[in-house]
Amino acid sequence: DTLPDVGGRSVFLGTPRGRNFPHSLRGCPPSPQLMEIQADYHRKSLSSLDTALAELRENHSQADPSPLTTATPLGVYGVPLETHLQNLGRDIALPIEACVMMLLSDGMKEEGLFRLAAGASVLKRLKQTMASDPCSLQEFCSDPHAVAGALKSYLRELPEPLMTFDLYDDWMRAASLKEPGARLEALQQVCGRLPRESFNNLRYLLKFLARLAEEQEVNKMTPSNIAIVLGPNLLWPPEKEGDQAQLDAASVSSIQVVGVVEALIQKADTLFPGDINFNVSGLFSAPDSQDKVSHRPEAEELPAIAVATPGPAPLPAPAPAPA
């Protein structure tokens, strides 16, 4: 690069390292006029760079917005259940209700639901939409595996499992009982000790999973298969640092968790009698009266056991629709 002639000579600006600047005119000491010209040149260059940098930053911000500007301020995934419900004024977590309603509409007969993985990009976009614009979820109804994946991901990302850390040992003790009647009674008592928020959401989810299992001839998702893929996302032990023996114990407990969840699905109507309205918020379209599950008597059914629950009692189930 050169500057205008100074005294009949062209001024060489030199390399960025400055080895030829400003003494490239060998034998000629720099004059004030030369230095002023060079300073003016660099001021103009710096101004141009500042302008270009500002435009580049603006374009980059528009093309790739920061997650802080796109994420909902209240949060959905990875937020404690009680916090999420309080922030949104809900009784049932948004991802649980939204995913259940979409699956009731288009996914109940899909083979391998919750077992087959969804496309990572679709699942990521669904979760983002769930947090930022839940009114636009309808487009995902055609991909039931992505919807099931979003529900499973929500349960897995809860800081505390839906069936709670506090009751982990109680669930394990109930699972260890061999006699079916005693086990069912123990499970019923543990359900009664759940916090209100966990009770309502677990009841809602298990009623849906029982409905899903009714289609097992088509979707191949028996209560056992559902428990295998969802159980570890509903209950897990508090994290503890330990040796291999503790890791082995955790593996055994995961098998017990599957047994607990399978029994909860099989006996959902006994543990949670009455109808349930899946469209509890009224925000979703109900698919041809499939958003109701009626109580069906089962063999070995035990009478309801009155147990004290902390906090307000669970919300009553809506009255059955007239015949």
C-alpha positions in Angstrom: 0.0 0.0 0.0 1.1 3.5 -0.7 0.1 7.0 0.3 0.1 10.1 -1.9 3.4 11.4 -3.0 5.2 13.6 -0.5 7.9 15.7 -2.1 7.9 13.7 -5.3 8.3 10.4 -3.5 5.7 7.7 -2.9 5.4 6.7 0.8 5.5 3.0 1.5 3.2 2.0 4.5 5.0 -1.3 5.2 4.0 -4.6 6.6 1.8 -5.1 9.7 5.0 -5.8 11.6 6.2 -2.3 10.9 9.7 -3.2 9.7 9.4 -0.8 6.8 7.4 1.8 8.6 8.0 4.7 8.9 11.7 4.5 7.9 11.2 2.9 4.5 12.6 6.0 2.9 16.2 5.2 3.6 18.3 8.2 4.3 15.3 10.5 4.8 14.2 11.2 8.3 10.4 11.3 8.7 8.9 14.8 8.5 5.8 16.0 10.4 3.9 16.2 7.1 4.6 12.6 6.4 3.6 11.5 9.9 0.3 13.5 9.6 -0.6 11.8 6.3 0.1 8.4 7.7 -1.9 9.1 10.9 -4.9 10.3 8.9 -4.7 7.2 6.7 -4.8 4.9 9.8 -7.6 6.9 11.4 -9.8 6.4 8.3 -8.9 2.7 8.1 -9.8 2.2 11.8 -13.2 4.0 11.2 -13.9 1.7 8.3 -13.0 -1.4 10.4 -15.3 -0.2 13.3 -18.2 0.2 10.9 -17.7 -3.2 9.3 -17.3 -4.9 12.7 -20.6 -3.3 13.9 -22.4 -4.6 10.8 -20.9 -8.0 11.2 -22.0 -8.3 14.8 -25.5 -7.2 14.0 -25.8 -9.7 11.1 -24.4 -12.5 13.3 -26.9 -11.7 16.1 -29.9 -11.9 13.7 -28.7 -15.1 12.1 -27.8 -16.9 15.3 -29.7 -15.5 18.3 -28.4 -16.1 21.8 -30.3 -18.8 23.7 -30.9 -16.2 26.4 -33.1 -14.2 23.9 -35.1 -17.2 22.6 -35.7 -19.3 25.7 -38.8 -18.8 27.7 -38.0 -16.9 30.9 -40.1 -19.3 32.9 -38.4 -22.4 31.7 -39.8 -25.9 30.9 -37.1 -28.6 30.7 -34.8 -29.1 33.6 -36.9 -27.1 35.9 -38.3 -28.5 39.2 -41.8 -29.7 38.8 -43.3 -27.5 41.5 -41.5 -24.4 40.1 -42.7 -25.2 36.5 -46.3 -25.6 37.7 -46.3 -22.4 39.8 -44.7 -20.3 37.0 -47.3 -21.4 34.4 -50.2 -21.8 36.7 -50.8 -25.4 35.8 -51.7 -28.6 37.5 -50.2 -30.9 34.9 -46.7 -30.1 33.5 -46.9 -28.7 30.0 -44.7 -31.3 28.3 -46.7 -34.1 29.9 -50.1 -32.8 28.8 -49.0 -31.7 25.4 -47.2 -34.9 24.5 -50.1 -37.1 25.9 -52.6 -35.1 23.8 -50.6 -35.4 20.6 -50.0 -39.1 21.2 -53.7 -39.7 21.9 -54.4 -38.0 18.6 -51.9 -39.7 16.3 -49.6 -42.1 18.1 -51.4 -44.8 20.1 -51.0 -47.5 17.4 -47.4 -46.6 16.6 -45.2 -49.6 17.1 -42.3 -49.2 19.5 -43.5 -45.9 21.0 -41.0 -44.7 23.6 -38.7 -47.5 22.6 -37.6 -46.3 19.1 -35.5 -43.1 19.1 -36.6 -40.0 17.3 -34.5 -37.9 15.0 -32.2 -35.7 17.1 -32.9 -32.5 15.1 -36.7 -32.9 15.2 -36.6 -33.7 18.9 -34.5 -30.6 19.6 -36.8 -28.4 17.6 -39.9 -29.9 19.4 -38.4 -29.2 22.8 -37.5 -25.6 21.8 -41.1 -25.1 20.5 -42.4 -26.5 23.8 -40.6 -23.9 25.7 -41.1 -20.9 23.4 -44.3 -21.4 21.4 -46.5 -24.3 22.6 -49.3 -23.1 20.4 -47.3 -24.3 17.4 -46.9 -27.9 18.5 -49.5 -29.3 16.1 -46.9 -29.7 13.4 -45.2 -32.4 15.4 -48.3 -34.7 15.7 -47.2 -36.5 12.6 -44.0 -37.7 14.3 -45.1 -39.7 17.4 -41.6 -41.0 18.1 -40.4 -37.4 18.5 -43.4 -36.6 20.7 -42.7 -39.7 22.9 -39.0 -38.7 23.0 -39.9 -35.2 24.2 -42.0 -36.6 27.0 -39.3 -39.1 28.0 -36.7 -36.3 27.9 -38.8 -34.1 30.1 -39.1 -36.8 32.8 -35.4 -37.6 32.6 -34.3 -33.9 32.9 -36.3 -33.2 36.0 -33.9 -32.4 38.8 -35.9 -34.8 41.0 -37.7 -37.8 39.6 -41.5 -37.6 39.4 -41.8 -40.4 42.0 -39.4 -38.4 44.3 -36.1 -39.1 46.0 -37.7 -39.1 49.5 -39.9 -42.1 48.6 -37.2 -44.1 46.8 -36.7 -46.5 49.6 -40.4 -46.9 50.1 -40.9 -47.8 46.4 -38.1 -50.4 46.7 -39.6 -52.0 49.8 -43.0 -52.2 48.0 -41.3 -53.8 45.0 -39.6 -56.4 47.2 -42.9 -57.8 48.5 -43.7 -61.2 46.9 -47.4 -61.5 47.7 -49.4 -59.6 45.0 -52.0 -58.2 47.4 -49.4 -57.0 49.9 -47.4 -55.4 47.1 -50.4 -53.6 45.7 -51.4 -52.3 49.1 -47.9 -51.0 49.7 -47.8 -49.3 46.3 -51.1 -47.6 47.2 -49.8 -46.3 50.4 -46.6 -44.9 48.8 -48.7 -43.2 46.2 -50.7 -41.6 49.0 -47.5 -40.1 50.4 -46.5 -38.4 47.2 -46.5 -34.6 47.2 -49.6 -33.2 45.6 -47.8 -32.0 42.4 -46.1 -35.4 41.9 -49.3 -37.3 42.7 -51.4 -35.4 40.1 -48.8 -35.7 37.4 -48.0 -39.4 38.1 -51.7 -40.3 38.1 -52.2 -38.4 34.8 -49.2 -40.2 33.2 -50.1 -43.7 34.5 -53.7 -43.4 33.3 -52.3 -42.6 29.8 -49.8 -45.4 29.9 -52.5 -47.8 30.8 -54.5 -46.6 27.8 -51.4 -47.0 25.6 -51.0 -50.6 26.8 -54.5 -51.4 25.7 -53.2 -51.1 22.1 -50.3 -53.6 22.7 -51.5 -56.0 20.0 -50.6 -53.2 17.5 -48.0 -51.1 19.2 -46.2 -53.9 20.9 -45.9 -51.8 24.1 -47.0 -54.1 27.0 -46.9 -52.7 30.5 -43.6 -54.5 30.9 -42.1 -52.9 27.8 -43.4 -49.5 28.8 -41.9 -49.9 32.2 -38.5 -51.0 30.8 -38.1 -47.8 28.7 -39.9 -45.3 31.0 -39.2 -46.7 34.5 -35.7 -45.3 34.8 -37.0 -41.9 33.8 -39.6 -41.9 36.6 -37.5 -43.1 39.5 -33.8 -43.2 40.2 -31.8 -43.1 43.4 -30.1 -40.0 44.7 -26.5 -39.7 43.4 -23.9 -41.0 45.8 -20.2 -41.6 45.4 -19.4 -45.2 46.1 -17.6 -48.4 45.1 -18.5 -51.1 42.7 -20.8 -52.7 45.3 -23.0 -49.6 45.3 -23.0 -49.6 41.5 -24.2 -53.2 41.5 -26.9 -52.3 44.0 -28.0 -49.5 41.6 -28.3 -52.0 38.8 -30.5 -54.3 41.0 -32.6 -51.3 42.0 -33.2 -50.4 38.4 -34.7 -53.8 37.8 -36.9 -53.2 40.9 -37.9 -49.8 39.5 -39.1 -51.5 36.3 -41.2 -53.9 38.4 -42.7 -51.0 40.3 -43.7 -49.1 37.2 -45.1 -52.1 35.5 -47.3 -52.8 38.5 -48.4 -49.2 38.6 -49.4 -49.3 34.9 -51.2 -52.6 35.3 -53.2 -51.4 38.4 -53.6 -47.8 37.4 -57.4 -47.9 37.7 -57.1 -49.5 41.2 -54.5 -47.1 42.4 -56.2 -44.0 40.8 -59.9 -44.9 40.4 -62.3 -42.7 38.4 -62.3 -40.9 35.1 -59.6 -38.5 34.0 -59.7 -35.7 31.5 -56.5 -35.7 29.7 -57.2 -32.3 28.1 -57.1 -30.8 31.6 -56.0 -27.3 30.5 -58.5 -27.1 27.6 -55.7 -25.9 25.3 -55.5 -29.0 23.0 -58.0 -30.6 20.7 -59.6 -33.8 22.1 -59.4 -36.7 19.7 -62.9 -38.3 19.3 -63.6 -38.9 23.0 -60.3 -40.7 23.5 -59.2 -38.1 26.0 -61.3 -39.9 28.7 -60.4 -43.2 30.4 -63.1 -44.8 32.4 -62.5 -46.9 35.5 -62.6 -50.7 34.7 -62.9 -53.2 37.5 -59.9 -55.5 37.8 -59.2 -58.8 39.4 -57.6 -58.7 42.9 -58.8 -55.1 43.3 -58.3 -53.8 46.8 -60.6 -51.2 48.4 -59.2 -47.7 48.5 -57.0 -47.0 51.5 -57.3 -43.7 53.2 -53.9 -42.2 53.7 -52.9 -38.7 54.7 -51.2 -36.7 52.0 -49.1 -33.6 52.6 -50.5 -30.4 51.4 -53.9 -30.0 49.6 -55.7 -33.1 48.4 -55.3 -34.1 44.7 -57.7 -32.5 42.4 -61.0 -34.5 42.0 -61.6 -36.3 38.8 -64.3 -34.8 36.5 -67.7 -36.4 36.5 -68.3 -39.0 33.8 -69.9 -37.7 30.7 -73.6 -38.6 30.3 -74.3 -41.7 28.3 
